[in-house]
Amino acid sequence: MLRVLSTHLFLNQRLHPGLLELAARSGAQGVEIFAARQHFDYTSREHIEELSSWFRSNTLKPFSMHAPLFPDREMGRAGAPAVNVLHPEKARRIDAMDEIKRALEAAELIPFSNLILHLGERSDGWSQRSVEYAINALEHLGAFAHPLGVRLLVENLMSEPTTPEHLLTILDLGHLNNVGVCLDVGHAHATVGVAAAIATLGGHIASVHVHDNHAVKDEHLWPGDGNIDWPATVSALKALAKPPAAVLEIHHSFGSDLQAIPARIEESLALFD
């Protein structure tokens, strides 16, 4: 399994080559860039070129990008609306897709091959309308991403439209054979259970968000600091016909101690050796 570090760990810091070098020193083979403007400003040609230049000179792969969740630099704290492709208002859905496309354009210089996409927010319900909106968004964004060499991966959240069963329904009804799944282990643990999610999603899983919790809330802890059964989880993932990439996605509140972080990253990624 490819070992990848999500830059979500450094979400409150500007993403710079030093952080990418830290990831490489810690045993990561790739990174997932979290597209939040205060962290990675995908609207800044200068910032994109800075990271692109570093990737060209180093072996660490830009494996994926996480689509933006908010269009501002404060993660919505100042009132900016969330990026929600399932929003009831058409104008909001269009704005959301436009923001995601702005982030996707970074693939022209940073050759990531996957985009992790949230279908809606936690409060969104499951309905024929949400299915229609999801399929429309995936068709539209997929058509934009394909020429850039990027595949869309939808993530299971803690919401009705993104349960493993409902994600498969969306992909099946939309005949979206080119769209894969990013299995979020922490979200699965707090909802349907990790084993059940893997069994349901099976070969659709191309990437796995790795973090821990206590099956109550979405804590994004280091593996082993919650109560997920990691040996069983790793075994089930490795048993898939094509083992997915393991993407360590730890909460940014743990990202300030740059002295201790490398050892924790290496220990966590070693679970997937």
VENFEN-V620908 format. One record per backbone hydrogen bond with DSSP energy under -0.5 kcal/mol. NH is the residue of the N-H (numbers start at 1). CO is the residue of the C=O. E is the energy in kcal/mol with one decimal. If there is no record, write none. Layout:
BEGIN
<<NH/CO/E> <NH/CO/E>>
END
This chain:
BEGIN
<<4/2/-0.6> <4/246/-3.1> <5/30/-2.2> <6/248/-2.9> <7/32/-2.9> <9/6/-1.3> <10/7/-2.0> <11/8/-1.7> <13/10/-2.5> <15/39/-3.3> <19/16/-1.3> <20/16/-1.4> <21/17/-2.6> <22/18/-1.8> <23/19/-1.9> <24/20/-2.1> <25/21/-2.4> <26/22/-1.3> <27/24/-1.3> <28/23/-1.9> <29/3/-3.3> <30/3/-1.3> <31/61/-2.5> <32/5/-2.2> <33/31/-0.6> <33/64/-2.4> <35/33/-0.7> <35/66/-2.0> <36/34/-1.9> <37/72/-0.6> <39/36/-2.3> <40/36/-3.0> <42/40/-1.5> <44/41/-2.1> <45/43/-0.7> <48/44/-2.3> <49/45/-2.6> <50/46/-2.1> <51/47/-1.9> <52/48/-2.6> <53/49/-2.4> <54/50/-1.4> <55/51/-2.5> <56/52/-2.0> <57/53/-0.8> <57/54/-0.9> <58/55/-1.1> <61/29/-2.2> <63/31/-0.8> <63/61/-1.7> <64/31/-1.6> <65/114/-2.2> <66/33/-2.9> <67/65/-0.6> <67/116/-2.8> <71/81/-0.7> <77/74/-1.9> <79/76/-1.9> <83/69/-2.9> <84/82/-1.0> <87/84/-1.3> <93/89/-1.8> <94/90/-2.5> <95/91/-2.4> <96/92/-2.2> <97/93/-2.3> <98/94/-2.4> <99/95/-2.2> <100/96/-2.1> <101/97/-2.3> <102/98/-1.9> <103/99/-1.6> <104/100/-2.4> <105/101/-1.7> <106/103/-1.6> <107/104/-2.3> <108/105/-1.8> <109/106/-1.7> <110/106/-2.9> <111/109/-0.7> <112/110/-2.6> <113/63/-1.4> <114/63/-0.7> <115/151/-2.7> <116/65/-2.9> <117/153/-2.8> <120/118/-1.0> <124/121/-1.5> <127/125/-0.6> <131/127/-1.9> <132/128/-2.2> <133/129/-2.7> <134/130/-2.3> <135/131/-2.5> <136/132/-2.3> <137/133/-2.3> <138/134/-2.5> <139/135/-2.5> <140/136/-2.4> <141/137/-3.0> <142/138/-2.0> <143/139/-2.0> <144/140/-1.4> <145/141/-2.6> <146/142/-2.4> <147/143/-0.6> <148/145/-1.2> <149/146/-2.0> <150/145/-1.9> <151/113/-2.4> <153/115/-2.8> <154/180/-2.4> <155/117/-2.0> <156/182/-1.1> <157/155/-0.5> <160/124/-0.8> <162/159/-0.7> <163/160/-1.2> <167/163/-2.6> <168/164/-1.9> <169/165/-1.8> <170/166/-2.3> <171/167/-2.4> <172/168/-2.6> <173/169/-3.0> <174/170/-1.9> <175/172/-1.2> <176/171/-2.5> <177/175/-1.5> <179/176/-1.4> <180/152/-2.5> <181/204/-2.4> <182/154/-2.8> <183/181/-0.7> <183/207/-2.5> <184/182/-0.6> <185/183/-0.9> <185/209/-2.2> <186/209/-0.5> <188/184/-2.3> <189/185/-2.5> <190/186/-1.6> <191/188/-1.3> <193/188/-3.4> <197/193/-2.0> <198/194/-2.4> <199/195/-2.3> <200/196/-2.1> <201/197/-2.7> <202/198/-2.5> <204/201/-2.5> <205/202/-1.9> <206/181/-2.7> <206/204/-0.5> <207/181/-1.3> <208/245/-2.1> <209/183/-2.3> <210/208/-0.6> <210/247/-3.4> <211/209/-0.6> <212/221/-2.1> <219/217/-1.4> <221/212/-2.5> <225/222/-2.4> <227/213/-2.6> <230/228/-1.4> <233/229/-2.1> <234/230/-3.1> <235/231/-2.1> <236/232/-2.2> <237/233/-2.2> <238/234/-2.6> <239/235/-1.1> <240/237/-1.2> <245/206/-1.8> <246/2/-3.0> <247/208/-3.4> <247/245/-0.7> <248/4/-3.0> <248/246/-0.7> <249/210/-2.2> <249/247/-0.6> <250/248/-0.6> <251/220/-2.4> <254/251/-2.0> <255/252/-1.7> <258/256/-1.6> <260/257/-0.5> <261/257/-1.9> <262/258/-0.5> <264/260/-1.4> <265/261/-2.7> <266/262/-2.6> <267/263/-2.4> <268/264/-2.3> <269/265/-2.9> <270/266/-1.7> <271/268/-1.2> <272/269/-1.8> <273/270/-1.5>>
END
